[in-house]
Amino acid sequence: MSADPTFESIINQVKVDVVSPTHDVDNARQLELASRCFATDTVTVPTKEMYEYATKASLGDAVFHDPSTQALETHMAHLTGKEAALLVASGTMSNQLAIRTHLRQPPFSVVCDGRSHINKYESGGAALHTGAHLIPIVPSNRHHLTLKDISPHVVLVGQSAPTRLICLENTVDGLILPQSDIVDISQFAHENNILVHLDGARLWHVAATTNTPMSVLCAPFDSVSLCFSKGLGAPMGTCLVGSKAFIQKAKWFRKAFGGGMRQTGIIAAAVAYALTYNFPQLPRVHALAKCLEQGLRDLGVRILSPAETCILFYDPSPIGIGYQEVQDSAAALPRPITIVGPRLVVHIQMTTEAIDDFLALLRTLKEKMKDGVDGVTYPPGPSGTDAKGGYPTAQF
Ligand SMILES: Cc1ncc(COP(=O)(O)O)c(C=O)c1O
């Protein structure tokens, strides 16, 4: 029979050290990987300066009241011209809260862009949380949804689920929705007793490119979701904005979803830092993306979708190369570059050097194709990365 465990032995079972002894090197390496990752802008990492500022945040319990979180929410409401704002953990949670809060009694349908995050990447959340039927639409101009695309699909009478909500996304795949089309859609929706939500995860880019105040961009919508952890480089966080009554109700659902967070002052401060110091960097990001696009065009690569903001889509087949070859060769470089499929995302921590290196790689692959050289083997990537020396090729 073993002796009763002592508290000392339980302490030993419980304690853990999650900080690697080589954290300085590892984190520098992570920043290096992020600076060469074209797969997504969610890889942007918090900086020492951001964390230093965040340590000064208030320490309240945000389910009740936290001053820094409250200050951020007040600022976001003011910035977007809405009555209230709610800080939540993620863009997905924010969109799902909006859908759940807007819709009351099924049956109902939600009209959205077929390419949208709500339609493709939220684990069927609208059906799961709200019992909503999504009606995804493909834009006929292959760029953005117009009222002409939407109105035939909106269900006002008949036997299908009535449409109670339209969800737009701006930017969608890095493309900007013209504000005049948004206003037309919103007017039509409101005339027909339909609410309009915007997934504005990357709306910051629209404000930066078009010099339009956020309040103007948000005006046609009943609710807007704005992410801080993508192009703006905060570690996490999204704000949902809307009317006072809407946010009050969303707050209950946030709690019911398990999303009531406690000492979020540190997150609010990291977000405030991102808004203050990272948002002004977006024009530089857009200029880099345009440089990348021009470099690809000069090489003879097809541009499937141009760099209106920070995202472009390319097709290397006109120069005789496939996506897998680009992805594998980029991951096998001594300083790996992460590329996944046709989408290229440029972000605040990407360097001009990464873009030059990527273009140089394509040039080399193109030359090799021309010369008929194949079967090239590249050295393995440094340790501490996945098999290809970069980020795992998961969906972002
Ligand atoms: C347009 C858009 N909306 C929402 C989200 C979801 O954000 P999160 O990953 O924070 O849930 C993403 C994620 O990349 C996105 O690109």
The ligand as an SDF file (V2000), in Angstrom:
LIG
                    3D

 16 16  0  0  0  0  0  0  0  0999 V2000
  -12.8080   37.4910  -43.4000 C   0  0  0  0  0  0  0  0  0  0  0  0
  -12.6440   36.7190  -42.1280 C   0  0  0  0  0  0  0  0  0  0  0  0
  -13.6380   36.7190  -41.2310 N   0  0  0  0  0  0  0  0  0  0  0  0
  -13.5520   36.0490  -40.0760 C   0  0  0  0  0  0  0  0  0  0  0  0
  -12.4150   35.3330  -39.7680 C   0  0  0  0  0  0  0  0  0  0  0  0
  -12.3790   34.5430  -38.4810 C   0  0  0  0  0  0  0  0  0  0  0  0
  -11.4880   35.0670  -37.5860 O   0  0  0  0  0  0  0  0  0  0  0  0
  -10.9150   34.1350  -36.3900 P   0  0  0  0  0  0  0  0  0  0  0  0
   -9.8530   33.3100  -37.0050 O   0  0  0  0  0  0  0  0  0  0  0  0
  -10.4230   35.1590  -35.4160 O   0  0  0  0  0  0  0  0  0  0  0  0
  -12.0540   33.3360  -35.8800 O   0  0  0  0  0  0  0  0  0  0  0  0
  -11.3500   35.2920  -40.6700 C   0  0  0  0  0  0  0  0  0  0  0  0
  -10.1340   34.5270  -40.3500 C   0  0  0  0  0  0  0  0  0  0  0  0
   -9.1310   34.5770  -41.0030 O   0  0  0  0  0  0  0  0  0  0  0  0
  -11.4680   36.0020  -41.8890 C   0  0  0  0  0  0  0  0  0  0  0  0
  -10.4920   35.9920  -42.7960 O   0  0  0  0  0  0  0  0  0  0  0  0
  1  2  1  0
  2  3  1  0
  2 15  2  0
  3  4  2  0
  4  5  1  0
  5  6  1  0
  5 12  2  0
  6  7  1  0
  7  8  1  0
  8  9  2  0
  8 10  1  0
  8 11  1  0
 12 13  1  0
 12 15  1  0
 13 14  2  0
 15 16  1  0
M  END
$$$$
